[in-house]
Amino acid sequence: MTQVRRQHSKQVKFQAAMDMVKGEKTIQQISQTYAVHQSVLMRWKKTLTEEGPRLFEDQRKKTPSEDQTAELQRKVGQLTMEIDFLKKALGQ
């Protein structure tokens, strides 16, 4: 007999991870409350602590990454070559 994997909502994951961070309950109590294995709770806590600071980043000040910049420069070069080719083909 196969078991169907349960999917938990983001709110449940967040609340369970917050309970872990608070430290008011033991991991066993939290595990029983949410009916989730302890290793899963530890993963959720790790995700919360690692990615939590990104929630407060200012989205307006994001700069393009080096990969995006390189990709855009490559595209500009390609389009420039196509324009030059078409100009020569039309005799300009």
MDAnalysis code that builds the backbone (N, CA, C; Angstrom):
import MDAnalysis as mda
import numpy as np

u = mda.Universe.empty(276, n_residues=92, atom_resindex=np.repeat(np.arange(92), 3), trajectory=True)
u.add_TopologyAttr("name", ["N", "CA", "C"] * 92)
u.add_TopologyAttr("resid", np.arange(1, 93))
u.add_TopologyAttr("resname", ["MET", "THR", "GLN", "VAL", "ARG", "ARG", "GLN", "HIS", "SER", "LYS", "GLN", "VAL", "LYS", "PHE", "GLN", "ALA", "ALA", "MET", "ASP", "MET", "VAL", "LYS", "GLY", "GLU", "LYS", "THR", "ILE", "GLN", "GLN", "ILE", "SER", "GLN", "THR", "TYR", "ALA", "VAL", "HIS", "GLN", "SER", "VAL", "LEU", "MET", "ARG", "TRP", "LYS", "LYS", "THR", "LEU", "THR", "GLU", "GLU", "GLY", "PRO", "ARG", "LEU", "PHE", "GLU", "ASP", "GLN", "ARG", "LYS", "LYS", "THR", "PRO", "SER", "GLU", "ASP", "GLN", "THR", "ALA", "GLU", "LEU", "GLN", "ARG", "LYS", "VAL", "GLY", "GLN", "LEU", "THR", "MET", "GLU", "ILE", "ASP", "PHE", "LEU", "LYS", "LYS", "ALA", "LEU", "GLY", "GLN"])
u.atoms.positions = np.array([
    [0.842, -1.172, 0.000],
    [0.000, 0.000, 0.000],
    [0.895, 1.245, 0.000],
    [0.633, 2.160, -0.889],
    [1.449, 3.367, -0.977],
    [0.814, 4.478, -0.151],
    [1.667, 5.318, 0.379],
    [1.191, 6.461, 1.147],
    [1.168, 7.684, 0.262],
    [0.148, 8.488, 0.429],
    [0.041, 9.734, -0.310],
    [0.760, 10.808, 0.509],
    [1.645, 11.543, -0.147],
    [2.376, 12.602, 0.544],
    [1.455, 13.781, 0.792],
    [1.463, 14.233, 2.022],
    [0.638, 15.385, 2.362],
    [1.370, 16.668, 1.990],
    [0.611, 17.627, 1.550],
    [1.179, 18.926, 1.226],
    [0.639, 19.937, 2.223],
    [1.539, 20.655, 2.854],
    [1.155, 21.637, 3.855],
    [1.185, 23.032, 3.239],
    [0.284, 23.867, 3.696],
    [0.239, 25.226, 3.172],
    [1.438, 26.018, 3.693],
    [1.699, 27.128, 3.043],
    [2.802, 27.986, 3.447],
    [2.581, 28.514, 4.859],
    [1.337, 28.773, 5.193],
    [1.028, 29.297, 6.526],
    [1.349, 28.274, 7.615],
    [1.028, 27.014, 7.361],
    [1.310, 25.960, 8.336],
    [2.811, 25.809, 8.503],
    [3.542, 25.823, 7.392],
    [4.993, 25.701, 7.455],
    [5.602, 26.860, 8.236],
    [5.114, 28.059, 7.945],
    [5.627, 29.245, 8.619],
    [5.336, 29.190, 10.110],
    [4.109, 28.838, 10.465],
    [3.735, 28.788, 11.877],
    [4.545, 27.733, 12.631],
    [4.730, 26.573, 12.034],
    [5.519, 25.517, 12.667],
    [6.968, 25.963, 12.843],
    [7.529, 26.604, 11.828],
    [8.911, 27.086, 11.917],
    [9.032, 28.185, 12.980],
    [8.037, 29.044, 13.072],
    [8.052, 30.088, 14.096],
    [7.978, 29.476, 15.490],
    [7.179, 28.436, 15.659],
    [7.104, 27.745, 16.947],
    [8.466, 27.164, 17.310],
    [9.181, 26.666, 16.303],
    [10.517, 26.119, 16.541],
    [11.474, 27.232, 16.975],
    [11.399, 28.368, 16.319],
    [12.295, 29.481, 16.618],
    [12.007, 30.034, 18.016],
    [10.740, 30.131, 18.374],
    [10.367, 30.669, 19.687],
    [10.945, 29.826, 20.816],
    [10.935, 28.508, 20.644],
    [11.499, 27.631, 21.654],
    [10.616, 27.404, 22.864],
    [9.341, 27.767, 22.789],
    [8.425, 27.586, 23.910],
    [7.992, 26.125, 24.064],
    [8.013, 25.385, 22.961],
    [7.616, 23.979, 22.975],
    [8.801, 23.143, 22.503],
    [8.795, 21.888, 22.869],
    [9.845, 20.992, 22.384],
    [9.534, 20.602, 20.942],
    [10.541, 20.075, 20.278],
    [10.357, 19.658, 18.891],
    [9.344, 18.518, 18.806],
    [9.296, 17.683, 19.838],
    [8.317, 16.590, 19.845],
    [6.895, 17.129, 19.940],
    [6.691, 18.125, 20.765],
    [5.357, 18.713, 20.901],
    [4.911, 19.361, 19.592],
    [5.810, 20.080, 18.965],
    [5.482, 20.730, 17.692],
    [5.214, 19.671, 16.630],
    [6.012, 18.618, 16.627],
    [5.843, 17.530, 15.674],
    [4.464, 16.893, 15.822],
    [4.026, 16.682, 17.041],
    [2.712, 16.089, 17.282],
    [1.593, 17.065, 16.927],
    [1.801, 18.329, 17.222],
    [0.774, 19.341, 16.938],
    [0.474, 19.427, 15.443],
    [1.539, 19.450, 14.637],
    [1.367, 19.613, 13.192],
    [1.390, 18.289, 12.436],
    [1.583, 17.177, 13.146],
    [1.646, 15.838, 12.544],
    [2.685, 15.789, 11.421],
    [3.884, 16.281, 11.744],
    [4.985, 16.357, 10.797],
    [6.218, 15.771, 11.470],
    [7.042, 15.086, 10.700],
    [8.264, 14.497, 11.254],
    [9.232, 15.598, 11.678],
    [10.048, 15.276, 12.651],
    [10.981, 16.255, 13.210],
    [11.988, 16.761, 12.189],
    [12.434, 15.901, 11.298],
    [13.398, 16.333, 10.285],
    [12.779, 17.357, 9.332],
    [11.489, 17.202, 9.060],
    [10.794, 18.162, 8.199],
    [10.709, 19.512, 8.903],
    [10.425, 19.469, 10.201],
    [10.368, 20.709, 10.975],
    [11.719, 21.419, 10.973],
    [12.794, 20.648, 11.104],
    [14.126, 21.248, 11.088],
    [14.418, 21.900, 9.738],
    [13.968, 21.274, 8.663],
    [14.168, 21.837, 7.315],
    [13.391, 23.145, 7.166],
    [12.147, 23.155, 7.666],
    [11.333, 24.371, 7.591],
    [11.971, 25.497, 8.406],
    [12.503, 25.172, 9.565],
    [13.153, 26.175, 10.409],
    [14.384, 26.731, 9.698],
    [15.165, 25.848, 9.080],
    [16.365, 26.278, 8.368],
    [15.994, 27.211, 7.217],
    [14.949, 26.854, 6.492],
    [14.493, 27.693, 5.381],
    [14.068, 29.067, 5.884],
    [13.341, 29.086, 6.995],
    [12.890, 30.356, 7.562],
    [14.063, 31.224, 7.985],
    [15.026, 30.647, 8.666],
    [16.143, 31.448, 9.160],
    [17.070, 31.911, 8.038],
    [17.194, 31.113, 6.966],
    [18.069, 31.494, 5.862],
    [17.413, 32.491, 4.914],
    [16.147, 32.308, 4.632],
    [15.476, 33.143, 3.636],
    [14.642, 34.256, 4.248],
    [14.530, 34.290, 5.545],
    [13.748, 35.314, 6.214],
    [14.197, 36.731, 5.919],
    [15.508, 37.010, 5.939],
    [15.957, 38.376, 5.677],
    [15.566, 38.895, 4.286],
    [15.385, 38.005, 3.329],
    [14.996, 38.448, 1.975],
    [13.610, 39.071, 1.962],
    [12.791, 38.769, 2.954],
    [11.448, 39.339, 3.008],
    [11.482, 40.852, 3.168],
    [12.553, 41.341, 3.783],
    [12.624, 42.762, 4.086],
    [13.537, 43.532, 3.146],
    [13.984, 42.904, 2.084],
    [14.804, 43.605, 1.108],
    [13.956, 44.611, 0.355],
    [14.570, 45.723, -0.002],
    [13.881, 46.740, -0.784],
    [13.862, 46.287, -2.239],
    [12.704, 45.983, -2.738],
    [12.569, 45.458, -4.092],
    [12.899, 46.506, -5.153],
    [12.819, 47.775, -4.809],
    [13.063, 48.829, -5.790],
    [14.531, 48.997, -6.117],
    [15.418, 48.585, -5.229],
    [16.837, 48.840, -5.418],
    [17.596, 47.650, -5.979],
    [16.912, 46.691, -6.536],
    [17.598, 45.521, -7.075],
    [18.359, 45.909, -8.343],
    [19.578, 45.452, -8.425],
    [20.388, 45.684, -9.606],
    [20.446, 44.381, -10.398],
    [20.572, 44.480, -11.698],
    [20.652, 43.251, -12.488],
    [21.901, 42.456, -12.133],
    [21.764, 41.166, -12.124],
    [22.909, 40.314, -11.801],
    [23.889, 40.307, -12.968],
    [25.063, 39.754, -12.726],
    [26.081, 39.684, -13.775],
    [25.599, 38.815, -14.931],
    [24.870, 37.740, -14.607],
    [24.353, 36.865, -15.654],
    [23.362, 37.601, -16.543],
    [22.485, 38.391, -15.926],
    [21.505, 39.144, -16.710],
    [22.201, 40.181, -17.579],
    [23.194, 40.839, -17.022],
    [23.929, 41.852, -17.769],
    [24.650, 41.218, -18.957],
    [25.305, 40.088, -18.731],
    [26.016, 39.407, -19.814],
    [25.037, 38.950, -20.895],
    [23.894, 38.446, -20.494],
    [22.891, 37.993, -21.464],
    [22.378, 39.169, -22.297],
    [22.116, 40.299, -21.656],
    [21.639, 41.476, -22.388],
    [22.703, 42.012, -23.344],
    [23.965, 42.020, -22.928],
    [25.037, 42.466, -23.810],
    [25.177, 41.539, -25.012],
    [25.033, 40.248, -24.794],
    [25.093, 39.291, -25.896],
    [23.959, 39.549, -26.885],
    [22.773, 39.811, -26.356],
    [21.613, 40.057, -27.212],
    [21.807, 41.341, -28.022],
    [22.338, 42.383, -27.398],
    [22.591, 43.645, -28.108],
    [23.585, 43.421, -29.241],
    [24.637, 42.655, -28.972],
    [25.620, 42.355, -30.011],
    [25.007, 41.595, -31.173],
    [24.155, 40.637, -30.857],
    [23.505, 39.849, -31.906],
    [22.599, 40.730, -32.762],
    [21.820, 41.574, -32.118],
    [20.915, 42.454, -32.860],
    [21.686, 43.463, -33.710],
    [22.803, 43.947, -33.195],
    [23.639, 44.875, -33.963],
    [24.161, 44.196, -35.221],
    [24.608, 42.948, -35.094],
    [25.094, 42.203, -36.261],
    [23.978, 41.990, -37.281],
    [22.776, 41.689, -36.808],
    [21.651, 41.486, -37.721],
    [21.313, 42.765, -38.459],
    [21.342, 43.891, -37.772],
    [21.051, 45.184, -38.404],
    [22.096, 45.488, -39.473],
    [23.368, 45.284, -39.147],
    [24.441, 45.523, -40.120],
    [24.278, 44.628, -41.342],
    [23.942, 43.374, -41.127],
    [23.738, 42.444, -42.237],
    [22.592, 42.900, -43.134],
    [21.491, 43.316, -42.516],
    [20.339, 43.751, -43.295],
    [20.640, 45.037, -44.063],
    [21.425, 45.932, -43.473],
    [21.800, 47.171, -44.177],
    [22.626, 46.835, -45.420],
    [23.571, 45.904, -45.279],
    [24.398, 45.510, -46.412],
    [23.559, 44.820, -47.484],
    [22.611, 43.997, -47.054],
    [21.762, 43.283, -47.991],
    [20.879, 44.226, -48.781],
    [20.461, 45.328, -48.159],
    [19.627, 46.296, -48.842],
    [20.453, 47.336, -49.626],
    [21.772, 47.278, -49.459],
    [22.645, 48.169, -50.225],
    [22.779, 49.543, -49.613],
    [22.618, 49.674, -48.355],
    [22.730, 51.001, -47.730],
    [24.101, 51.223, -47.192],
])
